[in-house]
Amino acid sequence: MKGSDKNAGSEYRTLSKMGFISLEEVDAEEAAILLSSTNRPTAYERPAKKPRCVVKVESEQVELLAWAEYHLHPELLGGLHRAGFTTPTEVQKQVLSTVLSTGGERRDVLGSAPTGSGKTLAFLLPILHNILSNPTETLAALIVVPTRELALQIKEHLDKVAPPTIHSVTLVGGLSQEKQERLLGYAPHIIIGTPGRLAEVLSASTTLQTQLSQLQYLVLDEADRLCEKGHFKDLDTILELVHSKPNKARRTFLFSATLSPQVGALRKKLRFNDRKPTIIKVGNANPVSLEHYKLACLADDKLTWLCAILKQSGRGRTLVFVNTIELVRDLASTLQLLGLPAGSLHAQMQQRQRLKSLDRFRAHSDAVLVTSDVAARGLDIPNVQMIVHFHVPKVADVFAHRSGRTARADSVGISIAMVAPHESSLFHKVSANISMHEYTKVSLSDADNYRKAAALAEKIRKMENKESKATRNKSWEEKAAEALGVDLDFGAVKSKNNIDDDGETEQAKKNQQIQIQKLKSQLDEMLNKH
Ligand SMILES: Nc1ncnc2c1ncn2[C@@H]1O[C@H](COP(=O)(O)OP(=O)(O)OP(=O)(O)O)[C@@H](O)[C@H]1O
């Protein structure tokens, strides 16, 4: 149980002693839900005349003028104050005045606004306000998102502004299904999930299916990504289940920084309750505080240039996007050899590793994360100062979403696209209508300084890859002996296996390791000179 949950912990132990539940079975998240179950939201009547803008937060009277006209529930205003959200962003203003202030005759919304402009809260606030104002014991909102990290992040965002009486759970792949299903037993008001796990759980649960007839909100965040290959089949299953229950009260929200034409096909599948959904469009996908740069270079020189860019002082937290998972791994290893605090993230990693990588990236102000497009959408990591597109992405929307991991919530940030000659025409397409500058902060002489170091790091990385491949290929006898701590030196097995799959002898391997160490010292010397 986390430190902040200690008080909850002692009360919780009482529940445990009373035999309601075994303490070992649950963690802090469940404990908090259990303890707040007895204290569900009570009815709130909207004041008849004057807008409420004064709320009591920890015995202090707080005035929240900028939110006054939306008549949000006082507990929600308290949450906004505590989170430091003193003023709604433009998209939040437009969504709130559409779905709350007009008396609720407008229900369905298609919303697009720049990356980092607060779309999450734009759809969460009406949901939270409605649950607090009309208390319910049943599922009120279903939020579908394309990635697991985004689902967990939305829950964190929600918990920041919502009182603990609002229960939400995440249903995502890669984490314990058992635990997620147990959390469903505490009757959540809001489920946030990725299509695969959501489709699976909804299909199997008649309880949830029954509750869908009273669902108040269906939200598809990053809607254009949800209707791409890999997601649409599961999304179809979810939509079929939601639509199988007649429900005139349900509102459908679609949000993204890029509501591209693909969404047209999705719109046809959705059963809006309004004759026409309200379209809210704030600016374009690119935040105004984001500066775009292009660095033209040869494909073979990209590592050298990247090294020069990352070695600049004061570069800050940086995300490097590449187009293949293999390169995510290799590039992160090479950058580490070059002395950079680089981690990696891609969809084939174990979920726990993915979350650890993100945590490490969040923890250091100058960390570098090499990633595939799994991190392109929705992730809100504070103070990311630079995005590097090591490869040009195939479509403009991905370019916008990748770049939008910086310059969020009015902060500044830069995006640098490394463009090889063969990517030039693609780059033209993906960056059309974006004001682009040449990147001149690093020069050819900077790059020359790093050319040798980069080449040496690559050489070492390849040697290490070969070595770890050989280790993975060890015979089962060797692995079993290693696990048991048995020395195979004396046996026939060892003599049979001291030549590995690549025909390499044990001695050759040792020589290789010595060679790697030598090259590493050489590299260190080189880097210390720069
Ligand atoms: N009213 C507000 N005042 C100040 N900060 C806010 C406000 N609303 C949201 N934020 C902050 O702005 C940041 C970006 O918000 P959010 O993640 O919702 O952006 P987004 O528009 O969904 O971006 P993307 O398109 O990349 O998913 C978050 O850190 C959030 O806490």
The ligand as a Gaussian input file, in Angstrom:
#p B3LYP/6-31G(d) Opt

LIG

0 1
 N       -7.753000      23.815000     -17.725000
 C       -6.480000      23.463000     -17.671000
 N       -5.552000      24.288000     -17.143000
 C       -4.243000      23.930000     -17.095000
 N       -3.750000      22.756000     -17.555000
 C       -4.639000      21.894000     -18.097000
 C       -6.037000      22.190000     -18.173000
 N       -6.645000      21.136000     -18.746000
 C       -5.688000      20.221000     -19.006000
 N       -4.489000      20.672000     -18.615000
 C       -3.182000      19.969000     -18.741000
 O       -2.804000      20.014000     -20.099000
 C       -2.032000      18.861000     -20.436000
 C       -2.529000      18.273000     -21.754000
 O       -3.854000      17.788000     -21.607000
 P       -4.395000      16.512000     -22.394000
 O       -3.489000      15.361000     -22.172000
 O       -5.803000      16.376000     -22.073000
 O       -4.194000      17.003000     -23.900000
 P       -4.868000      16.455000     -25.233000
 O       -5.508000      17.606000     -25.908000
 O       -5.708000      15.268000     -24.933000
 O       -3.570000      16.032000     -26.046000
 P       -3.354000      14.844000     -27.122000
 O       -4.076000      15.265000     -28.371000
 O       -1.887000      14.815000     -27.307000
 O       -3.899000      13.606000     -26.535000
 C       -2.166000      17.912000     -19.261000
 O       -0.947000      17.931000     -18.534000
 C       -3.277000      18.490000     -18.419000
 O       -3.067000      18.252000     -17.048000

